[in-house]
């Protein structure tokens, strides 16, 4: 019984998966924050591009 508990305490195979999951969650949160901050500017940019394509004129910027 004691050796089984010692083996479980030394086993770190799940720790790596948890670390990768935390890293992915942090990257996702950073992307969401950045896109939320830039959403108005991105919308304006794509609107300008769409207008330029519709009008046949080069886009400013």
Secondary structure as GFF3:
##gff-version 3
##sequence-region A 1 61
A	DSSP	alpha_helix	2	10	.	.	.	ID=ss1
A	DSSP	alpha_helix	13	55	.	.	.	ID=ss2
###
